[in-house]
Amino acid sequence: MATKILIVGGTGNMGKFIVETSAKLGHPTFVLVREATLADPSKSKLIDSFKSLGVSFVHVLHFPTPVFN
């Protein structure tokens, strides 16, 4: 039975290779992504390639870091 894999940073320089390898090895692969990343035109080709490999996306809203005085 294949292990479920969750990858944080999967659309980055190294992460994209980890995502691709995991999916090609038959693991159910999940990538944690910000909504802004999915809407980024420069990432659309990468996102589409992940989708074609059956990768699932876990969506995260990105909020600015609060500043405490």
FIKOLZA-1660 file (N, C-alpha, C; in steps of 0.1 Angstrom, whole numbers, plus 5000, padded with zeros to 4 digits):
% residues 69
   i   px   py   pz ch aa at
   1 5008 4988 5000  A  M  N
   1 5000 5000 5000  A  M CA
   1 5009 5012 5000  A  M  C
   2 5006 5022 4991  A  A  N
   2 5014 5034 4990  A  A CA
   2 5011 5043 5002  A  A  C
   3 5021 5051 5006  A  T  N
   3 5020 5060 5017  A  T CA
   3 5015 5073 5012  A  T  C
   4 5006 5080 5020  A  K  N
   4 5001 5093 5016  A  K CA
   4 5013 5103 5020  A  K  C
   5 5015 5112 5011  A  I  N
   5 5026 5122 5012  A  I CA
   5 5020 5136 5012  A  I  C
   6 5024 5144 5022  A  L  N
   6 5020 5158 5022  A  L CA
   6 5033 5166 5020  A  L  C
   7 5034 5175 5010  A  I  N
   7 5046 5183 5007  A  I CA
   7 5043 5197 5009  A  I  C
   8 5051 5204 5018  A  V  N
   8 5050 5218 5020  A  V CA
   8 5062 5224 5012  A  V  C
   9 5059 5234 5004  A  G  N
   9 5069 5240 4995  A  G CA
   9 5070 5233 4982  A  G  C
  10 5060 5226 4978  A  G  N
  10 5060 5218 4966  A  G CA
  10 5061 5226 4953  A  G  C
  11 5059 5239 4953  A  T  N
  11 5060 5247 4941  A  T CA
  11 5073 5254 4940  A  T  C
  12 5082 5252 4950  A  G  N
  12 5095 5258 4950  A  G CA
  12 5105 5251 4941  A  G  C
  13 5117 5256 4942  A  N  N
  13 5128 5251 4933  A  N CA
  13 5131 5236 4935  A  N  C
  14 5131 5231 4947  A  M  N
  14 5134 5217 4950  A  M CA
  14 5121 5209 4951  A  M  C
  15 5111 5216 4957  A  G  N
  15 5098 5209 4960  A  G CA
  15 5091 5203 4948  A  G  C
  16 5092 5210 4937  A  K  N
  16 5085 5205 4925  A  K CA
  16 5091 5191 4921  A  K  C
  17 5103 5189 4923  A  F  N
  17 5109 5176 4919  A  F CA
  17 5105 5165 4929  A  F  C
  18 5103 5169 4942  A  I  N
  18 5098 5159 4952  A  I CA
  18 5084 5155 4949  A  I  C
  19 5076 5165 4945  A  V  N
  19 5062 5163 4942  A  V CA
  19 5061 5153 4930  A  V  C
  20 5068 5157 4920  A  E  N
  20 5067 5149 4908  A  E CA
  20 5072 5134 4910  A  E  C
  21 5083 5132 4918  A  T  N
  21 5088 5119 4920  A  T CA
  21 5078 5111 4929  A  T  C
  22 5072 5118 4939  A  S  N
  22 5063 5111 4948  A  S CA
  22 5051 5106 4940  A  S  C
  23 5045 5115 4931  A  A  N
  23 5034 5111 4923  A  A CA
  23 5037 5100 4913  A  A  C
  24 5048 5101 4907  A  K  N
  24 5052 5091 4897  A  K CA
  24 5055 5077 4904  A  K  C
  25 5059 5077 4916  A  L  N
  25 5061 5064 4924  A  L CA
  25 5048 5058 4929  A  L  C
  26 5037 5065 4926  A  G  N
  26 5024 5060 4929  A  G CA
  26 5018 5064 4943  A  G  C
  27 5025 5073 4950  A  H  N
  27 5020 5077 4963  A  H CA
  27 5009 5087 4961  A  H  C
  28 4998 5086 4969  A  P  N
  28 4988 5097 4970  A  P CA
  28 4996 5109 4975  A  P  C
  29 4997 5119 4966  A  T  N
  29 5005 5131 4969  A  T CA
  29 4997 5143 4971  A  T  C
  30 4999 5151 4982  A  F  N
  30 4992 5163 4985  A  F CA
  30 5002 5174 4986  A  F  C
  31 4999 5186 4981  A  V  N
  31 5007 5197 4982  A  V CA
  31 5000 5209 4989  A  V  C
  32 5006 5214 4999  A  L  N
  32 5001 5225 5007  A  L CA
  32 5004 5238 4999  A  L  C
  33 4994 5245 4994  A  V  N
  33 4996 5257 4986  A  V CA
  33 4988 5269 4991  A  V  C
  34 4993 5281 4989  A  R  N
  34 4985 5293 4992  A  R CA
  34 4976 5295 4980  A  R  C
  35 4965 5301 4983  A  E  N
  35 4955 5305 4972  A  E CA
  35 4962 5314 4962  A  E  C
  36 4971 5323 4967  A  A  N
  36 4978 5332 4958  A  A CA
  36 4987 5325 4948  A  A  C
  37 4993 5313 4952  A  T  N
  37 5001 5305 4944  A  T CA
  37 4993 5299 4932  A  T  C
  38 4981 5294 4935  A  L  N
  38 4973 5289 4925  A  L CA
  38 4968 5299 4915  A  L  C
  39 4968 5311 4919  A  A  N
  39 4963 5322 4910  A  A CA
  39 4975 5329 4902  A  A  C
  40 4987 5325 4906  A  D  N
  40 4999 5331 4900  A  D CA
  40 5002 5325 4886  A  D  C
  41 5001 5334 4875  A  P  N
  41 5003 5329 4862  A  P CA
  41 5017 5322 4859  A  P  C
  42 5027 5326 4867  A  S  N
  42 5040 5320 4865  A  S CA
  42 5040 5306 4870  A  S  C
  43 5031 5302 4878  A  K  N
  43 5030 5288 4884  A  K CA
  43 5020 5280 4877  A  K  C
  44 5013 5285 4867  A  S  N
  44 5001 5278 4861  A  S CA
  44 5006 5265 4854  A  S  C
  45 5017 5265 4847  A  K  N
  45 5022 5253 4840  A  K CA
  45 5026 5243 4850  A  K  C
  46 5032 5246 4861  A  L  N
  46 5036 5237 4871  A  L CA
  46 5024 5231 4878  A  L  C
  47 5014 5239 4881  A  I  N
  47 5002 5234 4888  A  I CA
  47 4994 5225 4878  A  I  C
  48 4994 5228 4865  A  D  N
  48 4987 5219 4856  A  D CA
  48 4995 5206 4855  A  D  C
  49 5008 5206 4855  A  S  N
  49 5016 5193 4854  A  S CA
  49 5013 5185 4867  A  S  C
  50 5012 5191 4878  A  F  N
  50 5008 5184 4891  A  F CA
  50 4995 5177 4889  A  F  C
  51 4985 5185 4884  A  K  N
  51 4971 5180 4883  A  K CA
  51 4971 5168 4873  A  K  C
  52 4979 5168 4863  A  S  N
  52 4980 5157 4853  A  S CA
  52 4986 5145 4859  A  S  C
  53 4994 5146 4870  A  L  N
  53 4999 5135 4877  A  L CA
  53 4990 5130 4888  A  L  C
  54 4979 5137 4890  A  G  N
  54 4969 5132 4901  A  G CA
  54 4972 5138 4914  A  G  C
  55 4980 5148 4915  A  V  N
  55 4984 5155 4928  A  V CA
  55 4972 5162 4933  A  V  C
  56 4969 5162 4946  A  S  N
  56 4958 5169 4953  A  S CA
  56 4964 5181 4960  A  S  C
  57 4956 5192 4960  A  F  N
  57 4961 5204 4966  A  F CA
  57 4953 5207 4979  A  F  C
  58 4961 5211 4989  A  V  N
  58 4955 5215 5002  A  V CA
  58 4956 5230 5002  A  V  C
  59 4945 5237 5002  A  H  N
  59 4946 5252 5001  A  H CA
  59 4947 5259 5015  A  H  C
  60 4955 5269 5015  A  V  N
  60 4958 5277 5027  A  V CA
  60 4956 5291 5024  A  V  C
  61 4949 5298 5033  A  L  N
  61 4948 5313 5031  A  L CA
  61 4960 5318 5038  A  L  C
  62 4966 5328 5032  A  H  N
  62 4978 5334 5038  A  H CA
  62 4975 5348 5043  A  H  C
  63 4977 5349 5056  A  F  N
  63 4974 5361 5063  A  F CA
  63 4987 5368 5067  A  F  C
  64 4988 5381 5067  A  P  N
  64 5000 5388 5071  A  P CA
  64 5003 5385 5086  A  P  C
  65 5016 5385 5089  A  T  N
  65 5020 5383 5103  A  T CA
  65 5016 5394 5111  A  T  C
  66 5009 5392 5122  A  P  N
  66 5005 5403 5131  A  P CA
  66 5017 5410 5137  A  P  C
  67 5016 5422 5139  A  V  N
  67 5026 5430 5146  A  V CA
  67 5021 5434 5159  A  V  C
  68 5029 5431 5169  A  F  N
  68 5025 5434 5183  A  F CA
  68 5035 5445 5188  A  F  C
  69 5029 5455 5194  A  N  N
  69 5037 5466 5200  A  N CA
  69 5039 5464 5214  A  N  C
% end
